[in-house]
Amino acid sequence: MELGMDQLLTLSKLLLIALSLLIMIRCVRSMLSSGYESETWGRVRFGRDGTDVTHWENLIGRARSCDIRIDREDIARLQAVLRRFDDGSWRIYDVFGRGGVWVDGSPAGEKGLEIEPDSVIRLGDTRLRLQDLSAEARDKLDAQRTFAGKRVSPALTLCELTAFQLLLLFQHLLIAPGDKPAQIALGFAVLILLEWFCYYAMRLIGRGGFEVETLAFYLTGLGVSVTATAAPQDMFKHTVLILLSFVLFLLLGLWLRDLRRVEKTRAVAAALALGLLALNIFTSDAVNGAKSWLSVAGFSFQPSELVKVAYLYAGAATLEKLFRRGNLYGFILFSAVCVGALALIGDFGTALVFFLCFLVISFLRSGSLATVVLAVSGAAMAGFLAVSVKPYIARRFALWGHVWEDAYGAGYQQTRALGAAAGGGLFGKGAGGGWLTEVFAADTDMVFAVICEEQGLIIALCMMLALLTLSFFAVRTARRGRSAYYSISACAAVSILLAQMALNVFGSLDLLPFTGVTFPFVSRGGSSLIACWMMMAFIKGADTRRGGSFVVKTPAQSQRTAPDSAPKGRAAPRSKGGRR
């Protein structure tokens, strides 16, 4: 009987690896190998020349980086921003304040002017006209675009993911504590039902792109396995947190559909972030030298995890606001306060993640003065971090690369993580078969080593590949995003996920200083899981493939949003466009 059980366990290990590789191959193929046709929203004509308008926000100028490039001597390198709104109206902004943008003889200025169907736009000595497409033309172009998920069936990928999770459950049931199998089975059952509910709900509203959710559910399933091993008594709580995380993901995605609403509430999100950090500073409990935890009614959480979402929400901006100095300086000040507060708390790992996210958002902002100011402010914040490092953090840096010199003291956690990761080999010991979870914080700060020990190096690398795939996907879709807000927030979200992954993996393996940062979706912890799922909404917002995102409205939904009879000065209601 024991031999039979060993054979079943070995077979399940091989099947888990095969399914992981299949899931990754199918997601990579669907997300990164297919062509992404640009949407077409209208056409700008100047003389005999013209160019398609392929974004909701378009930079106009002579520079090669402009969305609408007019290579004429009377046009500045960066001169104006043309923006479309969800109700079908268009506005043009002279965001650089040079007085070179006019609409029917009136200066546009920074506040912009609405463009009527017969308006004449003047930039320098060049006259432009904006031609909006008819609803019929838009629908025809949209029908020519590739439907998301057409090349790789998302249903089949989800079946493979379900089989993967059932095999994880099978391994746990083989060795689970006598009074805990029901709780573990409940956790996996709820997760499987939730992902299939999500799939059919998206199909019901005409959405075919399910790869982002599939990768998130894949990582979340590994997180359920870690919880089942490290704390099976908390499985019910973890299951509730998964449900809450998914609900918040959907709600935030639906909220992001209306960019005007988002713009009006950015200041509220920034204030919420600062309030959470202030609460953290004055009322939180210190754990391992960092005052990063709050306890409410017996439930502990890290406010800094929720601040990440608020930081993305407030830090991203639409194109016409990126070049305004007031918006720029406000972002710098907001970032400095967030990073400074985290330094005061002593949460160096999270402060570093925030700083890297700040650099990514800064890179995505353009303008010569902006570049200089952001570079200087970034260097200043980096210097502040170095000065504010506390003694226990300094000890971690001193230990870096020397953990074996104090294997039973300061290097205890990392040496155990290295030993467990090596002991797992390529195929692992099976879910629940490791011992590393008995080491303090192994299921959070060293969870990569836990997965290596139990599931093997191959699945641990697949876990990293899932986040890398999300990152490449976000960068690729950002270039075709409707709004700079979606593009910046998506790229910043994946930068946070990648930074956390790198600090968790390389910190556990002593390739980087050990900072105590969680692995996205997999590490046990409710606030981290909630933040990761909410960041998925920003990534979905940048996905403009046909039927790729529930955050992007379909043509019919866009038409319902627009008024029944557009007043003079408004373009016809715009539905979702197609490729050039």
C-alpha positions, 0 to 999 in steps of 0.5 A: 500500500505504501509503495502504491501511495509513493507511485501515486505521489510521483505520478502527481508530481510529474503531472503537476509539472506537465500542466504548469508548463502547458498553462504557461505555454498557452498563456504566453502564446495567447498574450505575447505571440498574437498581433495587436491591431490598433484601434482607430478613432478618427483621422486628422487631416492637414492639407493633403496629408493626414494620419489616423487617430489611434488613441484617446489621448494623442500628443501632437508635434514634430517629434518622432515620438508624437502620436500625431506627427506633423513634420513642419517647421512651424510645428513645435516638437511637442505642441498639443494634446488631442483627447477623446472622451467616452461620450464621443466629444473631443478636446485639444489642449495647449499643455505647453503654454506657448499660445500655439493652439487655436480652435476657430480663432480662440486660443485653446490654453491648458484647459482646452477647447472642445472640437466641433465637427466643422472646427478648424484647428490651427497649430502655428501656420498649419490648419487641421481638421478632425474627422470622426468615424461614423458608427458603421465605419467603427463597427466594420473596423472593429469586426476586422480585429482579432478577438482576444483568446481566439488562437488559444482556447481559454476554456481549455487552459482553464481546464488544465488549471483546474486539473493542476489545482485538483492534483495539489489538493490530492497531494495535500489529502495524502498527508493532511492532518487528520482534522484538516482535510475538509478545510483544505478541500473547501479552499481549493473547491471555492477557488475552482468554482470562483475561476469558472464563475469568472470565466462564464461571467466574462463570456456572458458579457462578450469577453474572450481575453482570460489570460491575466485572470488565469495567471492570477488564479494559477499563482493564487492556487499555489498560495492556497497550497502554501496556506494548507501546508503552513497553517491549515487552521487558517484555510477558511480565513484565506478562502474568504480573503480570496473571495474578497480580493476577487470582488475588489478586483471586479469593482475596481475594474468597473470603476476604472471604466470612467476616466473622468470619475477616476480623475476626480477621485485621484486626490481622494486616493492620495489622501487615503494613502497618506492617512493609512501611512499616518495610521501606520506610523502612530498606531502600528505594532513593531514586528522584527523592527518594522512598524508595518502591522495593524491589528483590528478585531484580532485581524492583522494587516499591512496598510502599506499593501493597500497604499500600493493600490492607492499610489497607482491610482493617484500616481497615473495621469491622463496625457494632457495632465502629465506635462503640467508642472503643478501635477508633476510637482504634486506627484513628486511630493506625494511620492516623497511622503510615501517613501519617507513614511515607509522609511520611518516605519522601518519597512525598507523592502516596501519602501524600495518597492515604492521607490522602484515604482516611482522611477517607472512612473517617472520614466513614462512621463516626458518633457525635458524639465520633468526629466531633470526634476524627476531625476533629481528628486529620485536621487534625493529620495534614494539618499534619504533611504540610505540615511534613514536605514535602521540598525536591523536593516544595516545588519541585513545588508552586512549579512548579505553574502555571508549567511553561512558564517552565522548559520544558527544566528542571523543567517538562520532563515536564509540558510534553511531556505537554501537547504530546503530549496536544494532538497526539493530538486526539480520535482519537489517532495510533494504538497505538504511534504516539506519542513521549511514552513516550520521556520518563522516567516517561511510562508511569507518572506521565503515562500519561493524556497517553500515552493522549491522544496514542495513542488520543485524548481520547475514549478517555482520557475513557472511561478516566476514566468507567470509574473514575467508574462504579465509584465511583458504583456502590460508593456506591449499593450501599453503602447496601444492603450486608449489612455496614458492613465491605463498605460502608466498604471499597468506598467507601474503595477507590474513593476511592483509585482516584479520588484516584490518577486525579485526581492523575495526570490533573490533575498531568500537565496542570498543573492540580494539583501533579505528585505522580508517582501512577499511573493505576489499572490503566493505568500500567505497574507490577506492584505498582500493578496488583496493588493495584488488582485486589485493591481490586476485591474490596472493591467486589464485596463490597458488591454485594448484587444477586441473583447480583451478586457471588461474594463474597456467598454464595447461599442454598444456600451460606449453608445449607451454612455453617450447622450441620445442627441449630441449637442452642437460641438460634440462629435458623434458617439464613438464605438470601439474602433479597429486597426489601421 
